[in-house]
Amino acid sequence: MKSHNETLRALQDALLLSPDNLPLRQHFAETLLSHGEAAEAEKEFRETLKQAPDSVPLKLGLAQAFFQQGKNSAALVVVEDLLQSEKAPGRAYLLYARLLLKTREPAPAQQAYQQAIKIDPTLADPSLAEQLGVRPENVEKRDAASDDDLLLAPVEYPAEAPITEVEHPEINFAGVGGMEKVKDEIRMKIIHPLTHPEIYKAYGKAVGGGILMYGPPGCGKTYLARATAGEVKAGFLAVGIHDVLQMYIGQSERNLHEIFEHTRSHQPCVLFFDEVDALGASRTDMRQSGGRQLINQFLAELDGVQSSNAGVLILAATNAPWHLDSAFRRPGRFDRIIFVPPPDVAARAAILRILLKGKPAMDVDYDYLSKKTEEFSGADLKAVVDLAVEEKLREAMKKGAPSPIATKELMAAVKTLRPTTKEWFATARNYALYSNQGGIYDDIIAYMKL
């Protein structure tokens, strides 16, 4: 009987003679994986996918190679891409269950496991089922139940959904450091139609529409939305998850409708949805119909099915665009999708100047500091200033007199912090490489120079 080294060597020799033999190369990769050579298997699966980029078995093999190496984030990206298909194999759901268990999401992990063995009963894994708390009878019940069976009985709604008051922000683009490309997109889509309506009317272009901003947290998406309203002296209504979601069936849809109606009655008004992926998560990931109904309501409101959205300027922000239902990206809804990267060198200097405005500061070398804060978000730069201020306060308490903030204190604060954008880009990189249908993440690829 051949040892596994001899088997692998024989396959390698065969590949040297037939390097373009796809089934042979796939078999070699799977053999590497079965013998615990996950890193080598990953390389082989990558190479083979270059020849057959749509192969489900190859993608699944790559995800399993990632999983064996503990690269759970990369494995999730590939598996989630596979699960977009209605014909996703049971093994993909099984791996998804294992990954969700690793990320401490037991409820969706249970559902994924149940779907896996529903598709292929031979995949049943008693050990995994025990970890998930899934019993055989539970699986049978879940198979027999429909989404409607799982819904709660209708109950009476609260008298009225709370609606956030429309505000009129005083800040404008002058108070936003950098982000010129993003500002230009917003000017074209939102500001110019309001300030030059006659030109847009001549081309038959209605005032209104949606922009989706995505990128790492702390890079100014929310601040920019508020500044947009201030720039055109429009109303501003910020919507959070708690403003919409309710435990009562149908109440979330009613809340969302009331919010849109309230905004329509205050035109021109910027309607801003923060963390929009929480309200518009991909419907393919949902097991029950309640979440789908909310998304359908959201899409109907964006389309202005019952009421016109003219004069309603819709902005949304998300740190996880890959979790947003693809229907939101259709033209006429969020038809401008803008990547908001961390501020560049010039923008970081501008942000630091804005943050230090009104504070006692002297001889601050903004250019030097901006070069030393690569990949820092706007929130990270605010943390730098806050730490420097705290240090000066301690010093003032000891000396009995305040002294101005200088480059030295700011640089000391920089050395104690790490840019929070790194973790986001680690995840975004995987989606950009393995789930970039239609080139929606091309901006990330360009920014990261992949």
C-alpha positions as CSV (number, residue, x, y, z in Angstrom):
1,M,0.0,0.0,0.0
2,K,1.4,3.4,-1.0
3,S,2.2,5.9,1.7
4,H,0.6,9.3,1.3
5,N,4.0,10.8,0.3
6,E,4.2,8.3,-2.6
7,T,0.6,9.0,-3.6
8,L,1.3,12.7,-3.7
9,R,4.5,12.2,-5.6
10,A,2.8,10.0,-8.2
11,L,0.1,12.7,-8.7
12,Q,2.8,15.4,-9.1
13,D,4.6,13.3,-11.7
14,A,1.3,12.8,-13.6
15,L,0.7,16.6,-13.5
16,L,4.1,17.3,-15.0
17,L,3.1,15.2,-18.0
18,S,-0.4,16.7,-18.2
19,P,-0.4,20.1,-16.5
20,D,-3.7,21.2,-18.1
21,N,-5.6,18.2,-16.9
22,L,-8.2,19.8,-14.8
23,P,-9.8,16.7,-13.1
24,L,-6.3,15.5,-12.3
25,R,-5.3,18.8,-10.7
26,Q,-8.5,18.9,-8.7
27,H,-7.9,15.3,-7.5
28,F,-4.3,16.3,-6.5
29,A,-5.7,19.3,-4.5
30,E,-8.3,17.2,-2.8
31,T,-5.7,14.6,-2.0
32,L,-3.5,17.2,-0.4
33,L,-6.4,18.4,1.6
34,S,-7.3,14.9,2.8
35,H,-3.7,14.4,4.0
36,G,-3.7,17.6,6.0
37,E,-1.6,19.6,3.6
38,A,-4.0,22.5,3.6
39,A,-1.6,25.3,2.6
40,E,-0.4,23.3,-0.4
41,A,-4.0,22.4,-1.3
42,E,-4.9,26.1,-1.2
43,K,-2.3,26.9,-3.8
44,E,-3.5,24.1,-6.0
45,F,-7.2,25.1,-5.7
46,R,-6.3,28.7,-6.5
47,E,-4.3,27.7,-9.6
48,T,-7.1,25.4,-10.8
49,L,-9.8,28.1,-10.2
50,K,-7.9,30.3,-12.7
51,Q,-8.9,27.7,-15.4
52,A,-12.4,27.1,-14.1
53,P,-13.5,30.1,-12.0
54,D,-17.1,29.0,-11.7
55,S,-16.4,25.4,-10.5
56,V,-18.5,24.7,-7.3
57,P,-16.3,21.8,-6.2
58,L,-13.1,23.8,-6.6
59,K,-14.6,26.8,-4.7
60,L,-15.7,24.4,-1.9
61,G,-12.3,22.8,-1.8
62,L,-10.7,26.2,-1.5
63,A,-13.0,27.1,1.4
64,Q,-12.2,23.8,3.1
65,A,-8.5,24.5,2.7
66,F,-9.0,28.0,4.3
67,F,-11.0,26.4,7.1
68,Q,-8.3,23.8,7.9
69,Q,-5.7,26.6,8.2
70,G,-8.0,28.6,10.5
71,K,-8.6,31.3,7.9
72,N,-12.2,31.5,8.8
73,S,-12.9,34.9,7.4
74,A,-11.7,33.9,3.9
75,A,-13.6,30.6,4.1
76,L,-16.8,32.5,5.0
77,V,-16.5,34.7,1.9
78,V,-16.2,31.7,-0.4
79,V,-19.0,29.7,1.2
80,E,-21.4,32.7,1.3
81,D,-20.7,33.1,-2.4
82,L,-21.6,29.4,-3.0
83,L,-24.8,29.7,-1.0
84,Q,-26.1,32.4,-3.3
85,S,-27.0,29.6,-5.7
86,E,-30.3,27.7,-5.2
87,K,-28.4,24.5,-6.0
88,A,-25.7,24.9,-3.4
89,P,-24.4,21.5,-2.3
90,G,-25.1,20.1,1.2
91,R,-21.3,20.1,2.0
92,A,-21.3,23.9,1.5
93,Y,-24.0,24.3,4.2
94,L,-22.2,21.9,6.5
95,L,-19.0,23.9,6.2
96,Y,-21.1,27.1,6.8
97,A,-22.4,25.5,10.0
98,R,-18.9,24.8,11.2
99,L,-17.8,28.3,10.4
100,L,-20.8,30.0,12.1
101,L,-20.1,27.8,15.2
102,K,-16.5,29.1,15.2
103,T,-17.8,32.7,15.1
104,R,-20.3,32.0,17.9
105,E,-23.5,32.2,15.9
106,P,-25.3,29.0,17.1
107,A,-28.8,29.8,15.8
108,P,-27.8,30.3,12.1
109,A,-25.3,27.5,12.5
110,Q,-28.2,25.1,13.5
111,Q,-30.2,26.2,10.4
112,A,-27.2,25.7,8.1
113,Y,-26.6,22.2,9.6
114,Q,-30.3,21.2,9.2
115,Q,-30.2,22.4,5.6
116,A,-27.1,20.4,4.9
117,I,-28.6,17.1,6.0
118,K,-31.9,17.9,4.4
119,I,-30.0,18.1,1.0
120,D,-27.8,15.1,1.8
121,P,-28.7,13.0,4.8
122,T,-25.3,11.2,4.6
123,L,-23.7,14.4,5.9
124,A,-25.1,13.9,9.4
125,D,-22.4,14.5,11.9
126,P,-23.5,13.5,15.5
127,S,-20.5,15.3,17.1
128,L,-21.4,18.6,15.3
129,A,-25.1,18.1,16.0
130,E,-24.4,17.8,19.7
131,Q,-22.3,21.0,19.7
132,L,-25.1,22.8,18.0
133,G,-27.8,21.3,20.2
134,V,-29.6,19.7,17.2
135,R,-31.6,16.5,17.8
136,P,-32.9,14.3,15.0
137,E,-36.5,15.1,15.9
138,N,-35.8,18.8,15.7
139,V,-34.5,18.4,12.1
140,E,-37.7,16.5,11.1
141,K,-39.9,19.2,12.6
142,R,-37.9,21.9,10.9
143,D,-38.2,20.1,7.5
144,A,-42.0,19.8,8.0
145,A,-42.5,23.4,9.0
146,S,-42.9,26.3,6.6
147,D,-41.8,29.9,7.2
148,D,-45.5,30.7,7.8
149,D,-45.7,28.0,10.5
150,L,-42.9,29.7,12.4
151,L,-44.5,33.1,12.5
152,L,-46.0,34.4,15.7
153,A,-49.7,35.0,15.8
154,P,-50.6,38.6,14.9
155,V,-51.1,41.0,17.8
156,E,-52.3,44.5,18.3
157,Y,-49.8,47.2,17.3
158,P,-48.7,50.0,19.6
159,A,-50.8,53.1,19.0
160,E,-48.1,55.0,17.0
161,A,-44.5,54.4,16.0
162,P,-42.0,56.9,17.3
163,I,-40.5,59.1,14.6
164,T,-37.2,61.0,15.0
165,E,-37.6,64.7,14.6
166,V,-36.1,66.4,11.5
167,E,-33.1,68.5,12.3
168,H,-31.3,71.2,10.3
169,P,-27.5,70.7,10.7
170,E,-25.3,73.7,10.8
171,I,-22.2,71.9,9.5
172,N,-21.4,71.7,5.8
173,F,-18.6,70.3,3.5
174,A,-16.2,72.9,4.8
175,G,-16.1,71.0,8.1
176,V,-15.3,67.7,6.4
177,G,-11.6,67.1,5.9
178,G,-10.7,65.6,2.6
179,M,-13.1,63.1,0.9
180,E,-13.2,65.2,-2.3
181,K,-14.2,62.4,-4.6
182,V,-17.1,61.4,-2.3
183,K,-18.2,65.1,-2.1
184,D,-18.2,65.4,-5.9
185,E,-20.4,62.4,-6.2
186,I,-22.8,63.8,-3.6
187,R,-22.8,67.2,-5.3
188,M,-23.7,65.6,-8.7
189,K,-26.4,63.4,-7.3
190,I,-27.9,65.6,-4.5
191,I,-26.6,69.2,-4.3
192,H,-26.6,70.3,-7.9
193,P,-30.2,69.1,-8.6
194,L,-31.4,71.3,-5.7
195,T,-29.3,74.3,-6.5
196,H,-29.7,74.2,-10.3
197,P,-33.2,72.5,-10.8
198,E,-33.8,74.2,-14.2
199,I,-30.8,72.4,-15.7
200,Y,-31.8,69.0,-14.4
201,K,-35.4,69.6,-15.5
202,A,-34.2,70.3,-19.0
203,Y,-32.7,66.8,-19.1
204,G,-35.8,65.3,-17.5
205,K,-33.8,64.3,-14.4
206,A,-35.8,64.2,-11.2
207,V,-34.5,65.6,-7.9
208,G,-33.9,62.7,-5.5
209,G,-32.4,59.3,-5.5
210,G,-30.0,57.3,-3.3
211,I,-26.3,57.0,-2.5
212,L,-24.8,54.1,-0.6
213,M,-21.6,54.8,1.2
214,Y,-19.4,51.9,2.4
215,G,-16.0,51.5,3.9
216,P,-14.2,51.0,7.2
217,P,-15.9,52.3,10.4
218,G,-14.9,55.7,11.7
219,C,-14.1,57.3,8.3
220,G,-16.8,59.9,8.4
221,K,-19.8,58.4,6.5
222,T,-22.4,59.6,9.1
223,Y,-20.7,63.0,9.5
224,L,-20.7,63.5,5.7
225,A,-24.4,62.7,5.5
226,R,-25.2,65.3,8.1
227,A,-22.9,67.8,6.3
228,T,-24.7,67.1,3.0
229,A,-28.0,68.3,4.6
230,G,-26.2,71.4,5.9
231,E,-24.7,72.1,2.5
232,V,-28.1,72.5,0.9
233,K,-29.8,73.8,4.0
234,A,-32.2,70.8,3.9
235,G,-33.7,68.8,6.7
236,F,-31.9,65.8,8.1
237,L,-33.5,62.6,9.5
238,A,-31.2,59.9,10.8
239,V,-32.7,56.5,11.0
240,G,-31.2,53.7,13.2
241,I,-32.2,50.1,13.7
242,H,-34.2,50.9,16.9
243,D,-36.4,53.4,14.9
244,V,-37.6,50.6,12.6
245,L,-37.4,47.1,14.1
246,Q,-40.2,46.0,16.4
247,M,-41.1,42.5,17.8
248,Y,-44.7,42.7,16.5
249,I,-45.4,41.2,13.1
250,G,-45.9,44.0,10.5
251,Q,-45.0,46.8,12.8
252,S,-41.4,47.2,11.4
253,E,-42.9,47.7,7.9
254,R,-45.4,50.2,9.3
255,N,-42.5,52.1,11.1
256,L,-40.5,52.3,7.9
257,H,-43.4,53.6,5.8
258,E,-44.2,56.2,8.4
259,I,-40.5,57.4,8.4
260,F,-40.6,57.8,4.6
261,E,-43.9,59.6,4.8
262,H,-42.6,61.9,7.5
263,T,-39.6,62.7,5.3
264,R,-41.7,63.4,2.2
265,S,-43.7,65.9,4.2
266,H,-40.5,67.9,5.0
267,Q,-39.0,68.3,1.5
268,P,-36.2,68.9,0.7
269,C,-34.9,66.4,3.3
270,V,-31.9,64.1,3.6
271,L,-33.0,60.7,4.9
272,F,-30.0,58.8,6.3
273,F,-29.9,55.1,7.1
274,D,-26.9,54.1,9.3
275,E,-25.8,50.5,9.2
276,V,-28.4,49.9,6.5
277,D,-27.3,46.2,6.1
278,A,-29.1,45.5,9.4
279,L,-32.4,46.5,7.7
280,G,-31.6,45.2,4.3
281,A,-29.7,42.0,4.8
282,S,-29.5,39.5,1.9
283,R,-32.8,37.6,1.7
284,T,-31.0,34.4,0.6
285,D,-29.6,34.2,4.2
286,M,-33.1,34.4,5.8
287,R,-35.0,31.4,6.9
288,Q,-38.2,33.2,7.9
289,S,-40.5,35.5,5.9
290,G,-40.6,38.3,8.4
291,G,-37.3,39.8,7.4
292,R,-38.1,39.4,3.7
293,Q,-41.3,41.4,4.2
294,L,-39.4,44.3,5.7
295,I,-36.9,44.3,2.8
296,N,-39.7,44.2,0.3
297,Q,-41.3,47.2,2.1
298,F,-37.9,49.1,2.0
299,L,-37.6,48.4,-1.7
300,A,-41.1,49.6,-2.4
301,E,-40.5,52.8,-0.4
302,L,-37.2,53.5,-2.4
303,D,-39.2,53.0,-5.6
304,G,-41.8,55.4,-4.5
305,V,-44.6,52.9,-5.3
306,Q,-47.3,54.7,-3.3
307,S,-45.8,58.2,-2.9
308,S,-43.3,60.2,-4.9
309,N,-39.7,60.6,-3.5
310,A,-39.1,63.8,-5.4
311,G,-37.1,66.0,-3.0
312,V,-36.2,63.1,-0.7
313,L,-32.5,62.6,-0.8
314,I,-31.6,59.2,0.5
315,L,-28.2,58.4,1.9
316,A,-27.2,55.1,3.5
317,A,-24.0,53.9,5.1
318,T,-22.7,50.4,5.9
319,N,-19.4,48.8,7.0
320,A,-20.5,45.5,5.4
321,P,-21.9,46.0,1.9
322,W,-21.5,42.2,1.2
323,H,-24.4,41.5,3.6
324,L,-26.8,43.9,1.8
325,D,-29.4,42.4,-0.5
326,S,-28.4,42.9,-4.1
327,A,-31.8,44.3,-5.0
328,F,-30.8,47.6,-3.2
329,R,-28.1,48.2,-5.8
330,R,-30.6,48.3,-8.7
331,P,-30.7,51.6,-10.7
332,G,-33.2,54.0,-9.2
333,R,-32.6,52.8,-5.6
334,F,-29.0,53.1,-4.3
335,D,-27.7,53.7,-7.8
336,R,-24.5,55.4,-6.6
337,I,-22.3,53.2,-4.5
338,I,-19.3,55.0,-3.1
339,F,-16.3,53.6,-1.3
340,V,-15.3,55.9,1.6
341,P,-11.6,55.0,2.3
342,P,-9.5,56.1,5.3
343,P,-8.4,59.7,4.8
344,D,-5.2,60.3,2.7
345,V,-2.2,62.3,3.8
346,A,-3.8,65.7,2.9
347,A,-7.1,64.7,4.4
348,R,-5.5,63.6,7.7
349,A,-3.7,66.9,8.0
350,A,-7.0,68.7,7.4
351,I,-8.9,66.6,9.9
352,L,-6.3,67.2,12.6
353,R,-6.6,71.0,12.0
354,I,-10.4,70.7,12.4
355,L,-10.1,68.6,15.5
356,L,-7.6,71.0,17.1
357,K,-9.5,74.2,16.2
358,G,-10.4,76.1,19.3
359,K,-8.0,74.1,21.5
360,P,-4.7,75.5,22.9
361,A,-2.2,74.3,20.3
362,M,1.2,75.7,19.2
363,D,3.6,74.9,16.4
364,V,1.9,71.6,15.5
365,D,3.5,70.0,12.5
366,Y,0.4,68.7,10.7
367,D,2.2,67.4,7.7
368,Y,4.6,65.3,9.9
369,L,1.7,63.9,11.9
370,S,-0.3,63.1,8.8
371,K,2.6,61.0,7.4
372,K,2.9,59.1,10.7
373,T,-0.8,58.2,10.8
374,E,-1.1,56.1,7.7
375,E,-4.4,54.0,7.6
376,F,-5.8,56.0,10.6
377,S,-9.5,56.7,10.3
378,G,-11.1,60.0,11.3
379,A,-12.2,58.4,14.5
380,D,-8.6,57.2,15.1
381,L,-7.3,60.7,14.7
382,K,-10.0,62.0,17.1
383,A,-8.6,59.4,19.6
384,V,-5.1,60.8,19.1
385,V,-6.3,64.3,19.9
386,D,-8.3,63.1,22.9
387,L,-5.3,61.3,24.3
388,A,-3.0,64.3,23.8
389,V,-5.6,66.5,25.5
390,E,-5.8,64.1,28.5
391,E,-2.1,64.2,28.9
392,K,-2.0,68.0,28.9
393,L,-4.8,68.0,31.5
394,R,-2.7,65.8,33.8
395,E,0.2,68.1,33.3
396,A,-1.9,71.2,33.9
397,M,-3.2,69.7,37.2
398,K,0.3,69.1,38.4
399,K,1.7,72.5,37.4
400,G,-1.4,74.5,38.2
401,A,-1.4,76.1,34.8
402,P,-2.4,75.0,31.2
403,S,0.1,74.7,28.4
404,P,-0.5,74.4,24.6
405,I,-0.6,71.0,22.8
406,A,2.4,70.4,20.7
407,T,3.6,67.9,18.1
408,K,5.4,65.9,20.8
409,E,2.2,65.1,22.8
410,L,0.3,64.2,19.6
411,M,3.1,61.9,18.4
412,A,3.2,60.2,21.7
413,A,-0.5,59.5,21.4
414,V,-0.1,58.2,17.9
415,K,2.5,55.6,19.1
416,T,0.0,54.1,21.6
417,L,-2.7,53.5,18.9
418,R,-3.2,51.1,16.0
419,P,-5.4,52.0,13.0
420,T,-8.8,50.4,13.5
421,T,-9.2,50.1,9.7
422,K,-6.8,47.1,9.4
423,E,-9.3,44.5,10.6
424,W,-12.0,45.8,8.1
425,F,-9.6,45.6,5.2
426,A,-8.6,42.1,6.1
427,T,-12.3,41.0,5.7
428,A,-12.9,43.3,2.7
429,R,-9.8,41.9,0.9
430,N,-11.4,38.4,0.9
431,Y,-14.7,39.7,-0.6
432,A,-12.9,41.7,-3.2
433,L,-10.9,38.7,-4.3
434,Y,-13.5,35.9,-4.1
435,S,-16.9,37.6,-4.4
436,N,-16.6,40.5,-6.7
437,Q,-19.5,39.8,-9.1
438,G,-20.0,42.7,-11.4
439,G,-17.0,44.5,-10.1
440,I,-18.8,46.0,-7.1
441,Y,-15.6,45.9,-5.0
442,D,-13.2,47.2,-7.7
443,D,-12.6,50.3,-5.6
444,I,-11.3,48.1,-2.8
445,I,-9.0,46.2,-5.2
446,A,-7.7,49.5,-6.5
447,Y,-7.2,51.0,-3.1
448,M,-5.4,47.9,-1.7
449,K,-3.4,47.5,-5.0
450,L,-4.4,43.8,-5.2
